[in-house]
Amino acid sequence: MKLADSPAFPIKGYCVDASGALCGEVITHPGITLRQYYSGLVLQGLLASPFEIQKAYLRTGHDNGLSETTAFAKIAIELADALIAELEK
């Protein structure tokens, strides 16, 4: 499994065999991916700083005719992907 597809907050449980003995840990709900989680954190950081929002939009969205919201989403995903790429090294 690629790091980007790894669960950010998995919920773990245990499987039980027919005799009632524990047979190991299983992920019962994978939650969101690390890519989704990191993208949300980047977006949160951008929105917390009006100066960073303006810089990001002027750098990415304004020249490409993107709306502000689309530009911010693209930036968040781009930065999350860059972080994951560095973490995978």
Contacts in CASP RR format, 6 or more apart in sequence:
PFRMAT RR
TARGET T0000
AUTHOR 0000-0000-0000
METHOD contacts of the structure
MODEL  1
MKLADSPAFPIKGYCVDASGALCGEVITHPGITLRQYYSGLVLQGLLASP
FEIQKAYLRTGHDNGLSETTAFAKIAIELADALIAELEK
2 88 0 8 1.000
3 34 0 8 1.000
3 84 0 8 1.000
3 87 0 8 1.000
3 88 0 8 1.000
4 33 0 8 1.000
4 34 0 8 1.000
4 35 0 8 1.000
4 81 0 8 1.000
4 84 0 8 1.000
5 33 0 8 1.000
5 34 0 8 1.000
5 35 0 8 1.000
6 33 0 8 1.000
6 34 0 8 1.000
7 27 0 8 1.000
7 30 0 8 1.000
7 31 0 8 1.000
7 32 0 8 1.000
7 33 0 8 1.000
7 34 0 8 1.000
8 31 0 8 1.000
8 32 0 8 1.000
8 33 0 8 1.000
8 34 0 8 1.000
8 36 0 8 1.000
8 37 0 8 1.000
9 31 0 8 1.000
9 32 0 8 1.000
9 37 0 8 1.000
10 27 0 8 1.000
10 29 0 8 1.000
10 30 0 8 1.000
10 31 0 8 1.000
11 27 0 8 1.000
11 28 0 8 1.000
11 29 0 8 1.000
11 31 0 8 1.000
12 25 0 8 1.000
12 26 0 8 1.000
12 27 0 8 1.000
12 28 0 8 1.000
13 25 0 8 1.000
13 26 0 8 1.000
13 27 0 8 1.000
13 28 0 8 1.000
14 22 0 8 1.000
14 23 0 8 1.000
14 24 0 8 1.000
14 25 0 8 1.000
14 26 0 8 1.000
15 22 0 8 1.000
15 23 0 8 1.000
15 24 0 8 1.000
15 25 0 8 1.000
15 26 0 8 1.000
16 22 0 8 1.000
16 23 0 8 1.000
17 23 0 8 1.000
34 84 0 8 1.000
35 77 0 8 1.000
35 80 0 8 1.000
35 81 0 8 1.000
35 84 0 8 1.000
38 79 0 8 1.000
38 80 0 8 1.000
38 83 0 8 1.000
38 84 0 8 1.000
39 73 0 8 1.000
39 76 0 8 1.000
39 77 0 8 1.000
39 79 0 8 1.000
39 80 0 8 1.000
40 76 0 8 1.000
40 80 0 8 1.000
41 80 0 8 1.000
42 75 0 8 1.000
42 76 0 8 1.000
42 79 0 8 1.000
42 80 0 8 1.000
43 72 0 8 1.000
43 73 0 8 1.000
43 76 0 8 1.000
45 52 0 8 1.000
46 52 0 8 1.000
46 53 0 8 1.000
46 56 0 8 1.000
46 72 0 8 1.000
46 75 0 8 1.000
46 76 0 8 1.000
47 53 0 8 1.000
47 72 0 8 1.000
53 68 0 8 1.000
53 72 0 8 1.000
56 71 0 8 1.000
56 72 0 8 1.000
56 75 0 8 1.000
57 68 0 8 1.000
57 71 0 8 1.000
57 72 0 8 1.000
60 66 0 8 1.000
60 71 0 8 1.000
60 74 0 8 1.000
60 75 0 8 1.000
61 68 0 8 1.000
61 70 0 8 1.000
61 71 0 8 1.000
61 74 0 8 1.000
62 71 0 8 1.000
64 71 0 8 1.000
66 74 0 8 1.000
END
